[in-house]
């Protein structure tokens, strides 16, 4: 089967993807099509092709996932075409800690003099962790006291929101046009704020707050919400999955496992050093810091005693 035909058929089933995601699919598939005008039917050529890229592991893994999805679709619709990806080794991606906003960064962000729309946006992000596209789709009818309906790539879901968030979102309603769209987040020209527009708003606010880096984005708020929520002792993982709208529970577990705040609190309760200090009734460890002058004085006293002997 010609690779160009397979790619065209496969992309025809991916029309529901965001334009940006479709563009990423097309870039990776174009490289595959250039390398293989005809679909390889065995694993070694595909494995060698993936191994030839000296790129970030995340990029190679994304390429692997897209090619695997291509073959799964083609094999489903054309069973006579074998699926060699069953025997292609997935590129190893070293685990990385999720980027979250620190308490200081959040304080700087929320201390800015913000217009109502921007304050409502970042408050919603921190309160319930929605995706940028879900905020872009949010309408006046989707917000009721205590809850918001988010519509995104995993469908529609109801998520709780705090009273503060509801009041801010409710205050946006009078600014909506009486006729036409009812999207809560509106751009400068009166139209609905797009997915890309929300990203630009968040990055601009982060820049004003002195927060730099490519990970200062709406998804950083989502990671921050999930990490902070999972750190609480009363946290219910299933509730967190429902709020974030994860299809797979394993995705939610990333926020529970290796959670820095959760580990720190558990460590403070369980470290053997705490038991040693308690057993010694504090004699082994001083609560206050010892100054350099005190250390010098103690050393001189020891030297003086030794000389007298």
C-alpha positions in Angstrom: 0.0 0.0 0.0 1.3 3.4 -0.9 2.2 5.5 2.2 0.6 8.6 0.8 -2.8 6.8 0.4 -2.5 5.4 3.9 -1.7 8.9 5.4 -4.6 10.5 3.5 -7.0 7.9 4.7 -5.7 8.1 8.3 -5.9 11.9 8.5 -9.4 11.8 7.2 -10.4 10.1 10.5 -8.7 12.7 12.6 -10.8 15.7 11.7 -11.9 16.1 15.3 -8.3 17.0 16.4 -7.3 20.6 17.0 -5.7 22.3 14.0 -2.4 22.5 15.8 -2.5 18.8 16.6 -3.4 17.9 13.0 -0.4 20.0 11.9 1.9 18.1 14.2 0.5 14.8 12.8 1.1 15.9 9.3 4.7 17.0 9.9 5.7 13.6 11.4 3.8 11.6 8.8 5.4 13.7 6.0 8.8 12.6 7.2 7.6 9.0 7.3 6.2 9.2 3.8 9.4 10.7 2.5 11.4 7.8 4.0 9.0 5.1 2.9 7.0 5.7 -0.3 5.4 2.2 0.3 4.3 1.2 3.8 6.9 -1.1 5.3 5.4 -4.5 6.3 8.2 -5.5 8.7 9.5 -4.0 11.9 13.3 -3.5 11.2 13.0 -0.7 8.7 10.7 1.3 11.0 12.8 0.6 14.0 16.0 1.8 12.2 14.2 4.9 11.0 13.1 5.8 14.5 16.6 5.1 15.9 18.2 7.4 13.3 16.8 10.6 14.9 19.1 12.5 17.3 16.3 14.4 18.8 14.7 14.8 22.3 13.3 11.5 23.5 9.8 13.1 23.8 9.9 14.1 20.1 10.9 10.6 18.9 8.3 9.0 21.2 5.6 11.3 19.7 6.7 10.2 16.2 6.4 6.6 17.3 2.9 7.1 18.7 1.7 8.7 15.5 3.1 6.0 13.3 1.6 3.3 15.6 -1.8 5.0 15.3 -1.4 5.1 11.5 -0.7 1.3 11.3 -3.5 0.4 13.7 -6.0 2.3 11.6 -4.8 0.8 8.3 -4.7 -2.7 9.7 -8.2 -2.3 11.0 -9.6 -1.1 7.7 -7.3 -3.3 5.5 -6.6 -6.5 7.4 -4.3 -7.7 4.6 -1.8 -5.0 5.5 0.3 -6.3 8.5 1.0 -4.1 11.5 4.8 -4.2 12.2 4.5 -1.7 15.1 3.6 -4.6 17.3 7.3 -5.5 17.2 8.8 -2.0 17.2 10.4 -1.0 20.5 8.9 2.2 22.0 11.6 4.9 22.5 12.4 5.3 26.2 11.3 8.7 27.6 13.0 9.5 31.0 10.5 10.7 33.5 10.5 14.4 34.2 8.9 16.4 37.1 5.8 18.3 36.0 6.3 22.0 35.9 4.0 23.8 38.4 3.8 27.3 39.6 5.4 28.0 43.0 3.5 29.8 45.8 5.6 32.9 45.1 4.8 32.9 41.4 1.1 32.5 42.1 1.2 35.3 44.5 2.9 37.6 41.9 0.3 36.6 39.3 -2.7 37.2 41.5 -1.2 40.5 42.8 -1.3 42.0 39.3 -3.9 44.7 38.6 -5.9 42.5 36.2 -9.1 43.2 34.1 -12.1 41.1 35.0 -11.7 38.6 32.1 -8.0 37.8 32.9 -8.6 37.5 36.7 -11.6 35.2 36.0 -9.5 33.1 33.6 -6.6 32.4 35.9 -8.8 31.9 38.9 -10.8 29.2 37.0 -7.5 27.6 35.9 -6.2 27.4 39.4 -9.6 26.4 40.9 -10.5 23.4 38.7 -7.6 22.8 36.2 -9.5 22.9 32.9 -7.7 22.7 29.6 -7.3 25.9 27.5 -9.7 24.6 24.8 -12.3 23.9 27.5 -12.1 27.5 28.7 -12.4 28.7 25.1 -15.6 26.7 24.7 -17.2 27.8 28.1 -20.5 29.6 27.6 -22.8 31.5 29.9 -25.1 28.5 30.2 -22.2 26.3 31.3 -21.8 28.1 34.6 -24.1 27.6 37.6 -23.4 28.2 41.3 -20.9 25.7 42.4 -20.3 24.0 39.0 -19.1 24.5 35.5 -19.6 22.3 32.4 -16.4 21.8 30.5 -16.4 20.5 26.9 -13.2 19.3 25.4 -11.4 16.3 23.8 -12.8 13.8 26.3 -16.4 15.1 26.0 -18.5 17.1 28.4 -18.1 16.9 32.2 -19.4 18.8 35.3 -16.6 20.0 37.6 -17.0 21.9 40.9 -15.9 25.5 41.2 -15.5 27.7 44.3 -17.8 30.7 45.1 -15.0 33.1 44.2 -14.7 31.6 40.8 -18.4 31.6 40.2 -18.8 35.3 41.1 -16.0 36.2 38.7 -17.5 34.2 35.9 -21.0 35.5 36.6 -19.7 39.0 36.4 -18.7 38.4 32.8 -22.3 37.7 31.7 -23.4 41.4 31.5 -20.6 42.1 29.1 -21.8 39.5 26.6 -23.6 40.7 23.4 -27.4 40.3 23.8 -27.6 38.5 20.4 -25.0 36.1 19.1 -22.4 34.0 20.8 -22.5 33.5 24.6 -18.8 32.5 25.2 -17.7 33.9 28.5 -14.1 34.7 27.5 -14.1 37.3 24.7 -11.2 38.8 22.7 -10.4 42.4 22.0 -12.7 42.5 19.0 -15.7 41.0 20.7 -15.4 37.5 19.3 -14.8 34.3 21.4 -11.3 34.0 22.8 -9.6 31.1 20.9 -7.4 28.3 22.2 -4.3 30.2 20.9 -5.7 33.5 22.4 -6.0 32.0 25.8 -2.4 30.8 25.6 -1.3 34.3 24.6 -3.2 35.9 27.6 -1.6 33.5 30.1 1.9 34.0 28.7 1.5 37.7 28.7 0.4 37.7 32.4 3.2 35.4 33.3 5.7 37.8 31.7 4.3 40.7 33.6 4.6 38.7 36.8 8.3 37.9 36.0 7.6 34.2 35.2 9.5 33.1 32.2 10.0 29.9 30.4 8.1 27.9 27.7 6.2 26.0 30.4 4.5 29.1 31.8 1.2 28.2 30.1 -2.4 27.3 30.8 -1.3 23.7 31.2 1.1 24.8 33.9 -2.0 25.9 35.8 -3.5 22.4 35.2 -0.4 20.7 36.5 -0.4 23.0 39.5 -4.1 22.3 40.3 -3.6 18.5 40.0 -0.4 18.5 42.1 -1.7 20.6 44.9 -5.1 18.8 45.0 -3.3 15.4 45.1 -1.1 16.6 48.0 -4.0 16.9 50.4 -4.6 14.1 52.8 -8.3 14.0 52.1 -7.9 13.8 48.4 -10.0 11.2 46.5 -8.1 10.1 43.3 -11.3 9.2 41.5 -12.7 12.6 42.2 -9.5 14.2 40.9 -9.8 12.1 37.7 -13.4 13.3 37.2 -12.5 16.9 37.7 -9.6 16.8 35.3 -11.5 14.7 32.8 -8.8 12.0 32.3 -10.0 9.0 30.3 -7.3 6.8 31.9 -6.8 6.6 35.6 -3.1 6.1 35.0 -2.9 9.7 33.9 -4.4 10.9 37.2 -1.9 8.7 39.1 0.9 10.8 37.8 -0.3 13.6 40.2 -0.5 11.2 43.1 2.8 9.4 42.6 6.1 11.2 43.1 4.1 14.3 44.4 6.7 16.6 46.0 4.4 18.1 48.6 2.8 14.8 49.5 6.3 13.2 49.9 7.5 16.1 52.0 4.5 15.9 54.4 4.9 12.1 54.6 8.6 12.4 55.1 8.1 14.9 57.9 5.9 12.4 59.7 8.0 9.3 59.1 11.7 10.2 59.0 13.7 8.3 61.6 15.5 11.6 62.4 12.3 12.8 64.0 12.2 9.8 66.3 15.8 10.2 67.3 15.3 13.8 68.2 12.3 12.9 70.3 14.1 10.1 72.1 17.0 12.5 72.9 14.5 15.1 74.0 16.1 17.7 71.7 19.5 17.4 73.3 21.1 16.3 70.0 19.7 19.0 67.8 19.5 22.7 68.5 16.4 24.5 67.2 18.4 27.7 66.7 21.3 28.1 64.3 24.8 28.4 65.7 26.6 31.5 64.7 30.1 31.5 63.3 31.3 33.5 66.4 30.0 30.8 68.7 31.8 28.1 66.8 35.1 30.1 66.9 34.7 30.7 70.7 34.1 27.0 71.3 37.1 26.1 69.3 39.4 28.6 71.1 38.1 27.3 74.5 39.0 23.7 73.5 42.5 24.8 72.3 43.1 26.7 75.6 42.2 23.7 77.7 44.5 21.5 75.7 47.4 23.9 76.1 46.9 24.1 79.9 47.2 20.3 80.1 
